[in-house]
Amino acid sequence: MHLSGSITALATPFLASGELDLQAWRALLQQQIDGGTQGVVVAGSTGEAAALSDEEYDTLLRIAVEEVRGRIPVLAGTGQMNTARTIAATRRAEAGGAQFALVVTPPYVRPTQAGLLAHYRAVADQGGLPVVLYNVPGRTGCDLLPETVAALVDHPGIVGIKEARAEPERMAALLALRRDGFAILSGDDPTAGRAMLAGADGLISVGSNALPRTFRRLCDLARAGRADAVAALDAQLQEIYGFLGVESNPIPVKALLQRAGFGQGLRLPLLPLSAPHIATADRLATLVQVLEAQSSRDDLAA
């Protein structure tokens, strides 16, 4: 499967008791399929992977594979703090039916660029799944530089990168490396339209949890080169982009999902959305409904 378009980094719904809400998980997956999402990520950072047991991870992945039934690719978050654990997690994801591994740079340990190069080559050689590199320095404390990516793009087991840095210069440097078999994916919702207009293949999104139809529309417009329409839709999404960053991901998006009936909270050390932002979440939940209805009408008109 080729990775492109609107891909959702799924949030993990929990019951009020703290257990997995598997009914909400199935419903969220179905909403994504119905909304035109072109791929899903299970147990990434938005999915609170660090708070999941191995058994919960396996359950979420198994259900996602069952619900998707091969219609869109399933990516599994497998990045760990060292290489051996990342390889083991990637093999676990392969056994669970994932088609790709989304492998974040090892958090906290801050490897050198040479260390990152050796790490990703080892995971791609030994993990059993095609690897999508994932660079998010704000979370991990290390930055996968374009020159290191350039040394990885020809590896047959490495098929793309999710780049969460927002600077246009970073995206331009990566787009120069784009080729068949290696996808460039934005990991930053507010700048994804710009990135795709410049040639990026798609977006791995947080906001598409709540707005699958809208983000599919954004990706379709951007990949078709319709800059004016992208700008207009981006303008409508500005409040949502801002809200998704008011507290650590996935706190804000889970507040929107809860208002739509998906799940009841987070796991410590993450807490629910703080009181000063509650009224904004209530108001934006209505805007989500408006934008999703609008995107559905636009799809029908097209």
DOROVO-606641 format. One record per residue (C-alpha): residue in one letter; x, y, z. Coordinates in pm, 1 decimal, decimal comma. Example, Ala and Ser with C-alpha at 12.3 -4.5 7.8 and 13.67 -1.06 7.14 Angstrom:
{type = a; u = 1230,0; v = -450,0; w = 780,0}
{type = s; u = 1367,0; v = -106,0; w = 714,0}
This chain:
{type = m; u = 0,0; v = 0,0; w = 0,0}
{type = h; u = 120,9; v = 350,7; w = -83,3}
{type = l; u = 110,5; v = 607,8; w = 194,7}
{type = s; u = -53,4; v = 932,5; w = 91,1}
{type = g; u = -335,7; v = 1171,2; w = 167,3}
{type = s; u = -512,6; v = 1202,8; w = 500,8}
{type = i; u = -381,9; v = 962,6; w = 765,3}
{type = t; u = -509,0; v = 982,6; w = 1123,5}
{type = a; u = -289,7; v = 934,6; w = 1429,9}
{type = l; u = -567,7; v = 776,9; w = 1631,6}
{type = a; u = -641,1; v = 871,1; w = 1991,8}
{type = t; u = -712,2; v = 578,6; w = 2225,3}
{type = p; u = -1054,6; v = 602,1; w = 2393,3}
{type = f; u = -1082,2; v = 502,9; w = 2759,7}
{type = l; u = -1377,7; v = 433,6; w = 2986,3}
{type = a; u = -1430,1; v = 645,2; w = 3297,1}
{type = s; u = -1275,2; v = 353,2; w = 3488,8}
{type = g; u = -955,2; v = 391,7; w = 3288,2}
{type = e; u = -993,7; v = 72,8; w = 3086,1}
{type = l; u = -994,0; v = 66,4; w = 2706,7}
{type = d; u = -1328,1; v = 167,2; w = 2557,1}
{type = l; u = -1334,3; v = -88,7; w = 2277,2}
{type = q; u = -1684,3; v = 4,2; w = 2163,6}
{type = a; u = -1569,5; v = 363,4; w = 2114,2}
{type = w; u = -1250,4; v = 237,5; w = 1945,1}
{type = r; u = -1452,2; v = 44,4; w = 1687,8}
{type = a; u = -1683,3; v = 341,7; w = 1635,9}
{type = l; u = -1387,9; v = 577,5; w = 1591,2}
{type = l; u = -1235,4; v = 347,4; w = 1330,5}
{type = q; u = -1566,3; v = 329,7; w = 1145,0}
{type = q; u = -1600,5; v = 707,6; w = 1153,2}
{type = q; u = -1256,2; v = 735,3; w = 997,8}
{type = i; u = -1344,2; v = 491,7; w = 720,7}
{type = d; u = -1673,1; v = 670,1; w = 655,2}
{type = g; u = -1495,9; v = 1006,6; w = 651,5}
{type = g; u = -1251,6; v = 903,6; w = 380,6}
{type = t; u = -938,4; v = 872,8; w = 592,8}
{type = q; u = -662,3; v = 708,0; w = 387,5}
{type = g; u = -465,9; v = 543,4; w = 668,7}
{type = v; u = -460,8; v = 512,5; w = 1047,2}
{type = v; u = -187,8; v = 503,6; w = 1308,6}
{type = v; u = -243,8; v = 282,8; w = 1613,2}
{type = a; u = -58,0; v = 357,0; w = 1937,5}
{type = g; u = 140,0; v = 659,1; w = 1832,8}
{type = s; u = 199,6; v = 948,9; w = 2068,9}
{type = t; u = -158,1; v = 1070,1; w = 2009,3}
{type = g; u = -271,5; v = 720,1; w = 2108,0}
{type = e; u = -92,7; v = 745,0; w = 2445,9}
{type = a; u = 128,3; v = 450,3; w = 2353,6}
{type = a; u = 345,5; v = 497,8; w = 2660,2}
{type = a; u = 42,1; v = 434,5; w = 2882,7}
{type = l; u = -62,3; v = 107,5; w = 2714,7}
{type = s; u = 25,2; v = -243,6; w = 2827,2}
{type = d; u = 148,4; v = -492,5; w = 2567,9}
{type = e; u = -187,0; v = -669,6; w = 2586,0}
{type = e; u = -377,8; v = -345,6; w = 2527,3}
{type = y; u = -150,0; v = -261,1; w = 2235,3}
{type = d; u = -217,7; v = -600,5; w = 2080,6}
{type = t; u = -593,6; v = -561,4; w = 2130,7}
{type = l; u = -609,4; v = -215,2; w = 1972,8}
{type = l; u = -403,9; v = -326,5; w = 1674,4}
{type = r; u = -602,3; v = -645,6; w = 1623,7}
{type = i; u = -933,9; v = -460,1; w = 1625,0}
{type = a; u = -802,1; v = -190,1; w = 1391,7}
{type = v; u = -687,3; v = -451,8; w = 1140,9}
{type = e; u = -1023,9; v = -628,0; w = 1167,8}
{type = e; u = -1226,7; v = -309,6; w = 1122,9}
{type = v; u = -1018,7; v = -172,5; w = 836,8}
{type = r; u = -1019,8; v = -506,6; w = 650,7}
{type = g; u = -742,7; v = -405,0; w = 414,8}
{type = r; u = -921,6; v = -98,6; w = 280,9}
{type = i; u = -658,3; v = 144,5; w = 410,3}
{type = p; u = -313,0; v = 90,4; w = 560,1}
{type = v; u = -266,5; v = 42,7; w = 933,0}
{type = l; u = 52,3; v = 187,7; w = 1078,8}
{type = a; u = 164,7; v = 87,8; w = 1426,9}
{type = g; u = 371,8; v = 310,1; w = 1651,0}
{type = t; u = 677,2; v = 104,9; w = 1748,6}
{type = g; u = 945,2; v = 357,2; w = 1843,6}
{type = q; u = 1113,6; v = 292,7; w = 2178,6}
{type = m; u = 1408,9; v = 436,8; w = 2369,9}
{type = n; u = 1659,6; v = 188,7; w = 2227,8}
{type = t; u = 1707,6; v = -15,2; w = 1915,1}
{type = a; u = 1654,6; v = -366,5; w = 2052,1}
{type = r; u = 1321,2; v = -269,0; w = 2206,8}
{type = t; u = 1214,9; v = -93,7; w = 1887,4}
{type = i; u = 1292,1; v = -404,3; w = 1683,6}
{type = a; u = 1094,3; v = -619,1; w = 1928,2}
{type = a; u = 797,6; v = -377,8; w = 1917,1}
{type = t; u = 808,1; v = -372,9; w = 1537,8}
{type = r; u = 804,5; v = -752,5; w = 1523,3}
{type = r; u = 508,3; v = -747,7; w = 1761,6}
{type = a; u = 325,1; v = -506,8; w = 1533,1}
{type = e; u = 401,6; v = -722,4; w = 1229,8}
{type = a; u = 258,1; v = -1025,1; w = 1409,8}
{type = g; u = -52,2; v = -819,7; w = 1489,4}
{type = g; u = -123,2; v = -740,8; w = 1126,0}
{type = a; u = 11,6; v = -387,9; w = 1081,7}
{type = q; u = 133,4; v = -296,6; w = 732,5}
{type = f; u = 383,3; v = -29,9; w = 841,0}
{type = a; u = 578,5; v = 72,6; w = 1149,3}
{type = l; u = 586,0; v = 439,9; w = 1246,5}
{type = v; u = 919,2; v = 471,3; w = 1426,6}
{type = v; u = 986,9; v = 788,9; w = 1621,7}
{type = t; u = 1344,1; v = 889,5; w = 1695,8}
{type = p; u = 1439,4; v = 736,2; w = 2032,6}
{type = p; u = 1307,5; v = 979,0; w = 2296,3}
{type = y; u = 1513,1; v = 1122,5; w = 2580,5}
{type = v; u = 1843,7; v = 950,8; w = 2497,1}
{type = r; u = 1940,2; v = 1205,4; w = 2227,8}
{type = p; u = 2145,1; v = 990,8; w = 1987,9}
{type = t; u = 2387,9; v = 1141,2; w = 1737,2}
{type = q; u = 2303,2; v = 1148,8; w = 1368,6}
{type = a; u = 2530,9; v = 848,6; w = 1318,7}
{type = g; u = 2341,6; v = 671,1; w = 1595,0}
{type = l; u = 2008,7; v = 749,2; w = 1429,8}
{type = l; u = 2139,1; v = 618,1; w = 1099,6}
{type = a; u = 2246,7; v = 289,2; w = 1258,6}
{type = h; u = 1923,3; v = 268,1; w = 1458,1}
{type = y; u = 1691,8; v = 301,3; w = 1160,2}
{type = r; u = 1893,2; v = 65,8; w = 945,0}
{type = a; u = 1879,4; v = -199,4; w = 1217,5}
{type = v; u = 1503,0; v = -159,8; w = 1266,4}
{type = a; u = 1440,2; v = -176,4; w = 892,6}
{type = d; u = 1665,6; v = -481,3; w = 857,3}
{type = q; u = 1533,0; v = -676,3; w = 1154,8}
{type = g; u = 1184,9; v = -549,3; w = 1246,2}
{type = g; u = 984,9; v = -721,0; w = 973,3}
{type = l; u = 780,0; v = -417,9; w = 863,0}
{type = p; u = 836,2; v = -126,2; w = 623,7}
{type = v; u = 949,7; v = 168,6; w = 834,8}
{type = v; u = 818,1; v = 523,7; w = 830,5}
{type = l; u = 1065,9; v = 755,4; w = 1000,4}
{type = y; u = 912,3; v = 999,5; w = 1248,9}
{type = n; u = 1078,7; v = 1323,7; w = 1350,0}
{type = v; u = 922,8; v = 1529,8; w = 1630,6}
{type = p; u = 1205,3; v = 1705,6; w = 1817,8}
{type = g; u = 968,7; v = 1887,3; w = 2053,9}
{type = r; u = 878,0; v = 1553,3; w = 2210,2}
{type = t; u = 1194,6; v = 1349,2; w = 2171,5}
{type = g; u = 1481,2; v = 1592,9; w = 2226,1}
{type = c; u = 1658,1; v = 1495,6; w = 1903,3}
{type = d; u = 1623,0; v = 1607,6; w = 1543,0}
{type = l; u = 1653,1; v = 1369,5; w = 1246,6}
{type = l; u = 1833,4; v = 1594,6; w = 998,3}
{type = p; u = 1769,3; v = 1588,9; w = 622,9}
{type = e; u = 2123,6; v = 1475,3; w = 549,0}
{type = t; u = 2062,2; v = 1169,1; w = 767,3}
{type = v; u = 1731,9; v = 1104,5; w = 592,9}
{type = a; u = 1919,5; v = 1128,2; w = 261,5}
{type = a; u = 2135,8; v = 834,7; w = 372,9}
{type = l; u = 1822,2; v = 629,3; w = 449,3}
{type = v; u = 1591,2; v = 691,7; w = 154,1}
{type = d; u = 1738,0; v = 415,6; w = -61,7}
{type = h; u = 1701,9; v = 147,4; w = 203,8}
{type = p; u = 1434,1; v = -91,9; w = 71,8}
{type = g; u = 1277,9; v = -124,8; w = 416,6}
{type = i; u = 1234,6; v = 249,9; w = 475,6}
{type = v; u = 935,4; v = 391,9; w = 292,3}
{type = g; u = 873,3; v = 743,4; w = 418,9}
{type = i; u = 902,2; v = 1008,1; w = 686,5}
{type = k; u = 655,4; v = 1190,9; w = 907,4}
{type = e; u = 810,9; v = 1532,0; w = 965,3}
{type = a; u = 657,6; v = 1734,3; w = 1248,5}
{type = r; u = 882,1; v = 2037,9; w = 1217,5}
{type = a; u = 686,1; v = 2323,9; w = 1067,4}
{type = e; u = 957,3; v = 2532,0; w = 899,3}
{type = p; u = 917,9; v = 2550,9; w = 519,8}
{type = e; u = 1294,7; v = 2514,5; w = 483,5}
{type = r; u = 1284,6; v = 2174,2; w = 653,4}
{type = m; u = 1003,6; v = 2051,7; w = 431,9}
{type = a; u = 1182,2; v = 2181,1; w = 120,8}
{type = a; u = 1496,7; v = 1990,2; w = 214,9}
{type = l; u = 1296,6; v = 1669,8; w = 256,7}
{type = l; u = 1096,8; v = 1717,9; w = -62,4}
{type = a; u = 1424,8; v = 1720,6; w = -251,5}
{type = l; u = 1462,8; v = 1358,2; w = -133,6}
{type = r; u = 1115,3; v = 1246,6; w = -240,9}
{type = r; u = 1101,9; v = 954,1; w = -482,2}
{type = d; u = 889,8; v = 653,5; w = -570,9}
{type = g; u = 881,2; v = 428,5; w = -267,2}
{type = f; u = 964,8; v = 705,0; w = -20,5}
{type = a; u = 675,7; v = 926,6; w = 92,5}
{type = i; u = 708,3; v = 1269,1; w = 253,5}
{type = l; u = 430,3; v = 1316,9; w = 509,8}
{type = s; u = 364,5; v = 1626,9; w = 715,7}
{type = g; u = 316,3; v = 1574,3; w = 1087,2}
{type = d; u = 199,6; v = 1929,7; w = 1155,0}
{type = d; u = -168,6; v = 2005,0; w = 1095,2}
{type = p; u = -142,4; v = 2385,7; w = 1062,2}
{type = t; u = 125,4; v = 2374,1; w = 789,2}
{type = a; u = 23,0; v = 2053,3; w = 612,9}
{type = g; u = -166,2; v = 2232,0; w = 336,6}
{type = r; u = 142,8; v = 2435,0; w = 250,5}
{type = a; u = 358,3; v = 2122,5; w = 258,6}
{type = m; u = 130,1; v = 1930,2; w = 23,2}
{type = l; u = 101,9; v = 2223,7; w = -215,8}
{type = a; u = 481,8; v = 2211,4; w = -227,5}
{type = g; u = 476,5; v = 1840,4; w = -311,5}
{type = a; u = 438,1; v = 1642,8; w = 12,6}
{type = d; u = 243,1; v = 1319,1; w = -22,6}
{type = g; u = 7,9; v = 1366,7; w = 270,1}
{type = l; u = -48,1; v = 1433,3; w = 637,7}
{type = i; u = -47,1; v = 1223,2; w = 953,4}
{type = s; u = -293,4; v = 1429,7; w = 1152,5}
{type = v; u = -417,8; v = 1478,5; w = 1507,4}
{type = g; u = -716,6; v = 1692,9; w = 1414,3}
{type = s; u = -856,4; v = 1435,0; w = 1173,2}
{type = n; u = -959,9; v = 1227,0; w = 1475,0}
{type = a; u = -1246,9; v = 1471,6; w = 1516,5}
{type = l; u = -1265,3; v = 1598,4; w = 1156,2}
{type = p; u = -1193,7; v = 1310,3; w = 917,8}
{type = r; u = -1398,8; v = 1447,0; w = 629,2}
{type = t; u = -1253,9; v = 1795,8; w = 664,4}
{type = f; u = -893,6; v = 1681,3; w = 667,1}
{type = r; u = -954,9; v = 1448,3; w = 373,8}
{type = r; u = -1092,6; v = 1750,9; w = 191,5}
{type = l; u = -788,3; v = 1958,7; w = 286,6}
{type = c; u = -552,5; v = 1690,2; w = 159,1}
{type = d; u = -742,9; v = 1641,7; w = -165,4}
{type = l; u = -742,9; v = 2013,8; w = -236,7}
{type = a; u = -374,8; v = 2057,2; w = -153,9}
{type = r; u = -260,2; v = 1756,8; w = -352,3}
{type = a; u = -462,8; v = 1888,7; w = -648,5}
{type = g; u = -277,5; v = 2220,6; w = -626,1}
{type = r; u = -584,5; v = 2426,5; w = -538,4}
{type = a; u = -405,2; v = 2686,9; w = -328,8}
{type = d; u = -696,6; v = 2930,8; w = -292,3}
{type = a; u = -931,9; v = 2658,6; w = -169,6}
{type = v; u = -666,3; v = 2531,1; w = 73,0}
{type = a; u = -621,3; v = 2882,0; w = 211,1}
{type = a; u = -996,9; v = 2919,9; w = 259,4}
{type = l; u = -1029,9; v = 2588,9; w = 441,7}
{type = d; u = -720,1; v = 2655,7; w = 650,5}
{type = a; u = -875,3; v = 2986,2; w = 756,2}
{type = q; u = -1181,9; v = 2800,6; w = 884,2}
{type = l; u = -958,2; v = 2562,9; w = 1077,9}
{type = q; u = -741,8; v = 2824,8; w = 1248,6}
{type = e; u = -927,7; v = 2814,9; w = 1579,9}
{type = i; u = -910,5; v = 2437,7; w = 1587,1}
{type = y; u = -538,9; v = 2438,6; w = 1506,0}
{type = g; u = -483,0; v = 2677,9; w = 1794,4}
{type = f; u = -697,0; v = 2477,6; w = 2033,9}
{type = l; u = -516,1; v = 2152,0; w = 1958,3}
{type = g; u = -199,8; v = 2312,3; w = 2092,7}
{type = v; u = -331,1; v = 2475,0; w = 2411,7}
{type = e; u = -224,0; v = 2172,9; w = 2618,2}
{type = s; u = -15,8; v = 1865,3; w = 2549,3}
{type = n; u = -141,6; v = 1635,9; w = 2274,6}
{type = p; u = -376,2; v = 1445,0; w = 2294,5}
{type = i; u = -553,1; v = 1638,1; w = 2572,2}
{type = p; u = -734,2; v = 1889,4; w = 2345,9}
{type = v; u = -831,7; v = 1646,3; w = 2070,3}
{type = k; u = -963,9; v = 1400,4; w = 2327,4}
{type = a; u = -1180,1; v = 1679,8; w = 2468,7}
{type = l; u = -1335,8; v = 1718,2; w = 2123,8}
{type = l; u = -1372,7; v = 1342,4; w = 2085,0}
{type = q; u = -1539,5; v = 1312,0; w = 2424,7}
{type = r; u = -1797,4; v = 1568,4; w = 2320,0}
{type = a; u = -1866,6; v = 1351,7; w = 2015,4}
{type = g; u = -1911,9; v = 1039,5; w = 2227,9}
{type = f; u = -1568,4; v = 880,2; w = 2193,5}
{type = g; u = -1412,8; v = 796,4; w = 2529,1}
{type = q; u = -1400,3; v = 951,0; w = 2874,6}
{type = g; u = -1049,6; v = 1069,9; w = 2946,4}
{type = l; u = -675,4; v = 1007,9; w = 2957,6}
{type = r; u = -422,3; v = 820,9; w = 3168,6}
{type = l; u = -187,5; v = 978,4; w = 3418,3}
{type = p; u = 30,0; v = 1175,1; w = 3403,2}
{type = l; u = -201,3; v = 1335,8; w = 3147,5}
{type = l; u = -512,4; v = 1502,5; w = 3288,4}
{type = p; u = -833,5; v = 1612,5; w = 3114,7}
{type = l; u = -853,5; v = 1956,7; w = 2960,5}
{type = s; u = -815,3; v = 2226,0; w = 3224,9}
{type = a; u = -1102,0; v = 2452,8; w = 3325,5}
{type = p; u = -997,1; v = 2770,0; w = 3137,2}
{type = h; u = -1035,0; v = 2585,9; w = 2803,8}
{type = i; u = -1366,2; v = 2407,3; w = 2864,9}
{type = a; u = -1585,7; v = 2675,4; w = 2709,1}
{type = t; u = -1364,1; v = 2681,8; w = 2399,3}
{type = a; u = -1391,7; v = 2304,3; w = 2365,1}
{type = d; u = -1771,1; v = 2326,6; w = 2391,1}
{type = r; u = -1785,8; v = 2594,4; w = 2123,1}
{type = l; u = -1541,4; v = 2420,4; w = 1889,4}
{type = a; u = -1732,4; v = 2093,7; w = 1918,8}
{type = t; u = -2014,6; v = 2273,4; w = 1735,9}
{type = l; u = -1771,6; v = 2408,6; w = 1476,4}
{type = v; u = -1647,3; v = 2052,9; w = 1418,4}
{type = q; u = -2001,0; v = 1947,3; w = 1330,5}
{type = v; u = -2041,4; v = 2242,0; w = 1093,9}
{type = l; u = -1713,3; v = 2176,3; w = 913,7}
{type = e; u = -1779,1; v = 1803,9; w = 880,6}
{type = a; u = -2124,5; v = 1871,2; w = 733,9}
{type = q; u = -1977,4; v = 2128,1; w = 497,7}
{type = s; u = -1706,1; v = 1887,0; w = 382,5}
{type = s; u = -1968,0; v = 1619,3; w = 322,5}
{type = r; u = -2168,0; v = 1859,5; w = 104,0}
{type = d; u = -1854,5; v = 1963,5; w = -82,2}
{type = d; u = -1774,2; v = 1597,3; w = -149,7}
{type = l; u = -2122,8; v = 1540,0; w = -289,8}
{type = a; u = -2097,1; v = 1853,2; w = -505,6}
{type = a; u = -1761,9; v = 1738,2; w = -641,2}
